[in-house]
Amino acid sequence: MVKQAAGRQKVSHFETIQGRRQALNIINWVLLAAGSILMLSPLWWMLVTSVKTMQEVMTYPPTFWPESWNWSNYMKTWEAAPFDLYTINTLTITILVVIGNVFVNSFIAYGFAKVPFKGRNVLFAIVLSTMMIPGFVTLIPQYVLFAKLQWLNTYYPLVIPAFFGSAFNIFLLRQFYMTIPDELIEAAKMEGASHFWIWWKIGLPLTKPALATVAIFSFNGAWNDFLGPLLYLNDENLYTLQLGLQVFKGQMSTQWNYLMAGSLLVLLPVIILFFFFQKYFIQGINLQSGGK
């Protein structure tokens, strides 16, 4: 009888814990659903605005469901300016920036992590200290420098800086390289491998999640960059998508339905990229996965 009573008590205690876990799971799902709705609401507003007529856009109070879905707005938006050319220009800049950020920052990070040299920690601290300098502080000196180099109205000011390293990307990749065992590096050096060979054949394959994270950040930054092209590009044939969207903004009025349609078209590649590479992005934030 005592054993049976004890057994019933254990079952009751287990059911209580399981019930609490289920309740916590339900609360988590509700909070996540509410957060998702909150985060996706701007996208929904962009979508419904993009398929409205201009008259419906200006109605008050605003409607959260369009009277008619005018999908032709997207075609009219694309035909309003040479967006084919703007897409090619943006892709050219973005691909070059991604290549520069991924390979150059990775090579620099490997040097800080696995190549011993005098003053390495001091130099790395100086690199990290540049993250505290606001970008607007260096905006005018950079413009003057590029003007003296006669790089204005070219893609050089938008692409070349990516091949000189970024403090945040160097820090992120260095933390990954630090997780690679030194014994693996020493074994490769004993076989006669140079540091460049070790970085290329060992370092890059082991840091794919971090490289994917850097690539996603770089793609997003270059694809959505507005200030850089606005400062350095004057020829309309060199315009990017972000500058091309300004065709719908006038001094007296703004064509909000076409602007939202164009913004969604520009945003679509970023959403697709994150959707397919979110696994690598999450792994890239985990600094303990580099040596696995």
KAJO-V202147 format. One record per residue. N is the residue number from 1. RES is the residue in one letter. SS is DSSP state (2 for helix, 1 for strand, 0 for the rest). OMEGA is omega as a letter, one per 20 degrees, with the letter a starting at -180 (none if undefined). Layout:
# KAJO-V202147
N;RES;SS;OMEGA
N;RES;SS;OMEGA
This chain:
# KAJO-V202147
1;M;0;a
2;V;2;r
3;K;2;r
4;Q;2;r
5;A;2;r
6;A;2;r
7;G;2;r
8;R;2;r
9;Q;2;r
10;K;2;r
11;V;2;r
12;S;2;r
13;H;2;r
14;F;2;r
15;E;2;r
16;T;2;r
17;I;2;r
18;Q;2;r
19;G;2;r
20;R;2;r
21;R;2;r
22;Q;2;r
23;A;2;r
24;L;2;r
25;N;2;r
26;I;2;r
27;I;2;r
28;N;2;a
29;W;2;r
30;V;2;r
31;L;2;r
32;L;2;r
33;A;2;r
34;A;2;r
35;G;2;r
36;S;2;r
37;I;2;r
38;L;2;a
39;M;2;a
40;L;2;a
41;S;2;r
42;P;2;r
43;L;2;r
44;W;2;r
45;W;2;r
46;M;2;a
47;L;2;a
48;V;2;r
49;T;2;a
50;S;2;a
51;V;0;r
52;K;0;r
53;T;0;a
54;M;2;r
55;Q;2;r
56;E;2;r
57;V;2;a
58;M;0;r
59;T;0;r
60;Y;0;j
61;P;0;a
62;P;0;r
63;T;0;r
64;F;0;r
65;W;0;a
66;P;0;r
67;E;0;r
68;S;0;a
69;W;0;a
70;N;0;a
71;W;0;r
72;S;2;r
73;N;2;a
74;Y;2;r
75;M;2;r
76;K;2;r
77;T;2;a
78;W;2;a
79;E;2;a
80;A;0;a
81;A;0;r
82;P;0;a
83;F;2;r
84;D;2;r
85;L;2;r
86;Y;2;r
87;T;2;r
88;I;2;r
89;N;2;a
90;T;2;r
91;L;2;r
92;T;2;r
93;I;2;a
94;T;2;a
95;I;2;r
96;L;2;r
97;V;2;r
98;V;2;r
99;I;2;a
100;G;2;a
101;N;2;a
102;V;2;a
103;F;2;a
104;V;2;r
105;N;2;r
106;S;2;a
107;F;2;r
108;I;2;a
109;A;2;r
110;Y;2;r
111;G;2;r
112;F;2;a
113;A;2;a
114;K;2;r
115;V;0;a
116;P;0;r
117;F;0;a
118;K;0;r
119;G;0;a
120;R;2;a
121;N;2;r
122;V;2;r
123;L;2;r
124;F;2;r
125;A;2;r
126;I;2;r
127;V;2;r
128;L;2;a
129;S;2;r
130;T;2;r
131;M;2;a
132;M;2;a
133;I;0;r
134;P;0;a
135;G;0;a
136;F;0;r
137;V;0;a
138;T;0;a
139;L;2;a
140;I;2;r
141;P;2;r
142;Q;2;a
143;Y;2;r
144;V;2;r
145;L;2;a
146;F;2;r
147;A;2;r
148;K;2;r
149;L;0;a
150;Q;0;r
151;W;0;r
152;L;0;a
153;N;0;r
154;T;0;r
155;Y;0;a
156;Y;2;r
157;P;2;a
158;L;2;a
159;V;2;a
160;I;2;r
161;P;2;r
162;A;2;a
163;F;2;r
164;F;2;r
165;G;0;r
166;S;0;a
167;A;2;a
168;F;2;a
169;N;2;r
170;I;2;r
171;F;2;a
172;L;2;a
173;L;2;r
174;R;2;r
175;Q;2;r
176;F;2;a
177;Y;2;r
178;M;2;r
179;T;0;r
180;I;0;a
181;P;0;r
182;D;2;r
183;E;2;r
184;L;2;r
185;I;2;a
186;E;2;r
187;A;2;r
188;A;2;r
189;K;2;r
190;M;2;r
191;E;0;r
192;G;0;a
193;A;0;r
194;S;0;r
195;H;2;r
196;F;2;r
197;W;2;r
198;I;2;r
199;W;2;a
200;W;2;a
201;K;2;a
202;I;2;a
203;G;2;a
204;L;2;r
205;P;2;a
206;L;2;a
207;T;0;a
208;K;2;r
209;P;2;r
210;A;2;r
211;L;2;r
212;A;2;r
213;T;2;r
214;V;2;r
215;A;2;r
216;I;2;r
217;F;2;a
218;S;2;r
219;F;2;a
220;N;2;a
221;G;2;a
222;A;2;a
223;W;2;a
224;N;0;a
225;D;0;r
226;F;0;a
227;L;2;a
228;G;2;r
229;P;2;r
230;L;2;a
231;L;2;a
232;Y;2;a
233;L;0;r
234;N;0;a
235;D;0;a
236;E;2;r
237;N;2;r
238;L;2;a
239;Y;0;r
240;T;0;a
241;L;2;a
242;Q;2;r
243;L;2;a
244;G;2;r
245;L;2;a
246;Q;2;r
247;V;2;a
248;F;2;r
249;K;1;r
250;G;0;r
251;Q;0;a
252;M;0;a
253;S;0;r
254;T;1;r
255;Q;0;a
256;W;2;a
257;N;2;r
258;Y;2;r
259;L;2;r
260;M;2;r
261;A;2;r
262;G;2;r
263;S;2;r
264;L;2;r
265;L;2;r
266;V;2;a
267;L;2;a
268;L;2;r
269;P;2;r
270;V;2;r
271;I;2;r
272;I;2;a
273;L;2;a
274;F;2;a
275;F;2;a
276;F;2;a
277;F;2;a
278;Q;2;r
279;K;2;r
280;Y;2;r
281;F;2;r
282;I;2;r
283;Q;2;a
284;G;2;r
285;I;2;r
286;N;0;a
287;L;0;a
288;Q;0;a
289;S;0;a
290;G;0;a
291;G;0;a
292;K;0;none
